[in-house]
Amino acid sequence: MNTLVFDVRSAVRQLSRYRAFSTLVIVTLALGIGATTTFFSLLNALIFRPLPYADPDRLVAMRGLVDTGALAPSYESVARLPTSPFGAVVAYISSDVNAAAPDGAERVLSTRVSGDIFSLLGASFRIGRPLLQRDFGAITPPAVISYSFWTRHYAADSSIAGRTIALDRVAHEIVGVAPDGFGFPADTDIWVPLQFEPGRPPGPVDVVAKLADGVTVEQAGAMLAGLPAVDRTLNPPGARRGPDVIRLHDSMVSSKHRTMLTALLTATILVLLIACANLAGLLAAHLDSRRHELALRVALGARRTRIVRLLVIESVVLAAVGGTFGILIAQWGIDLFGATLGKPQGAGWLNFAIDSRVLLFAFGASLMTALLFGLGPAMRATGVDLRGVLQDDGRAVGVSRRSRRTRGLLVAAQIAVSLGLISAAWSIVSSARSFYAVSPGFDRDRLVVLRLTLAGDAYDSSASRTAFVDRAVERLAALAGASEVTATSALPLADRNVPFSQIVFEGTGANPTRVSGSLRYVLGNYPRTAGIPIRLGRSFSDSESRDPKATVVLVNDTLARRHWPGVNPIGKRLRLTDSPNPDTWLTIAGVVGGVSQRNPGDDPENQIYMPLAAARDRAISFVVRAPYDDRAIIAPARRAISALDQDLPIVARTMPDVYAFFENDRAGQGLVLAALGTVALLLAALGVYAIMSLLVSQQSQEFAIRLALGCSAEAVERLVLARGLRLASSGVVVGLILGGLLTMMLSRIFYGVRPFDLTTVLGGAALLIVTALAASWWPARRAMQVDPMVTLRR
């Protein structure tokens, strides 16, 4: 132990003698460890950290349950099995509801639960109690509200229990407030009982359960699939598959997020390895300058293993200091990403904080880095030719060609990786900026969208909903600044969840042709107001728009081209299996242009339009076109609709705001790659600066001789800059290839990213060359200031 303490003190004293070298190593390590730790903390929160619930390893989700409306729902049958592998089972169905809070109505996520989901997940209550068995079937249904909803609408009033709140115009008694941070599933704001009526199945359900003691996920799945009682309940004739049992954590984290973060962590590890290569070259050059000292140690009787140990301890000390600064950088990076990107929707349970696992990873990565960049150069440096070094007495001019080539290759590799990452980031950010230039198939300028849901008994009939739409359109059209007003069930990009229906074409025989198409309901003036061109035929008349039994439809040109190539489809008939009247033949009255529904630039799918009065869905989007300022009309438009029904929550947005969502999402993805590219760029710049500084220091005698023989100081400066430029150029050549491959790969994933974008790649190459020249400039200035007389005499 005393020997180790002595070695550490000796390493600290030795490193303090070489402050410039130590600073470069610590900064390089801090950047590499900081970037890697940042992304590992994100991956740790998403994948490795247990869910914030009681017994998270025993929590599972069941998928594939089929309710038939028999005597009992399928989830109850599972819980009542005599050999059930589950200790507790709770089913739930989530949906949006209109919540009439004291300070105004809001559209929130509500979850109907079949039991005490709070006890199952181990959630303690802030106020009140959970939903109990006696609550199911109560005259006034109970409700539990989230901590966020409580503070948002009730100012954290501790006397909240016992008050009532209207959910879709049905009064519910508030019996409790969930703890802060609890929102299962997917940021739920309100929990109410899940009522089941025999003969009327509640629809598809999700189930969360806790495994019985000693039962594994695999055993539960096998037991559930092998029980006949479950088979009869869960797998009726026509059901495609039985239930799956998976870990709850796996059901809450999509494979897309896992793949994305794993790829990012892989990229950061690559950056860290490049930093290791940089440090290895830096340390090798540093040890070359100490070869006389190491030879003297050997001459005085020091064993090679002893010297290697001292050198490795020096590397570990540097790694410890660099790792500590890296953790501070990681904390800053986590805060930056949290403020910029936020958490994925429905993932309020995520906690990106640095915990013991992240700290262990950071110090483990630091130690591994120390061994990677320290052991090899230490072994090579101690294998010195004792006689040759002592005879040379440190006066050799320059360094070996092999050492110079090795260090050059290491720096070139860093530049290549930097260029690849910067090109990828640049291409994604550029594609985000170009989103608005992409035509979505409609005129998005100066459009305001007001989204609401007509919930409650007052809007049960199609006639009542149509009457409300007529009054709202009339009021909106009377506003100053509103040139056109219409209504639809789903506006492109603003409403991304559009239902699909199977299309049956007339005249295809006993086995009719069926294709799928997205279905939306609109007023007759919708194409004109939204700026969707009518290619053939006409739109709906006012009477057809208000007739729930109208037998006319519009189709987009994508469907027309695919099914009636070269034929006028006006007057053709089709049926929609998922429409309000699936057996009614509908006549095509017009063909409209296709629109991108979910993402800008998406190719339009088969699209069908029906009169708005036929819609079963109560969600309505009012669309107002403003001739001048679209934002100025939002407030009066809200007031106009609220005057008809003040309990209806309204979400109002302009189309630029809708596009900002897509731009920010893409820009966020670019930010991640840009951060990695910036770290790689800084490491490359440090590598060039370090190598050039050491070369200038080690070749001072060469420069002195050149100056003594009449070479100008400017020529020496150009010589050093040329060497830095050669280092950068070799890396840029490889980086051009790597950047081209990355942009080609990204073009298949992200819309708007062009494969091998020459402008992007060449721009990144120019940035790297300028960075390399800037990093070489100060060492070149030092080379100019070499005093030939002093250097040669020394």
Helices and strands as residue ranges (DSSP letters): H 2-17, H 19-43, I 44-48, G 56-58, E 59-63, H 74-80, E 86-101, E 104-113, H 117-121, E 127-128, G 133-135, E 142-145, H 147-154, E 164-167, E 170-177, E 190-193, E 206-211, H 217-226, H 228-234, E 244-247, H 248-252, H 255-289, H 291-299, H 304-340, H 356-382, H 386-392, H 401-433, G 435-437, E 447-453, G 457-459, H 462-477, E 484-488, E 500-505, E 514-522, H 526-530, E 534-537, H 542-545, E 552-556, H 557-563, E 573-576, E 586-592, E 607-611, G 612-614, E 619-625, G 631-633, H 634-642, E 651-654, H 655-698, H 700-708, H 713-747, H 758-784, H 788-793
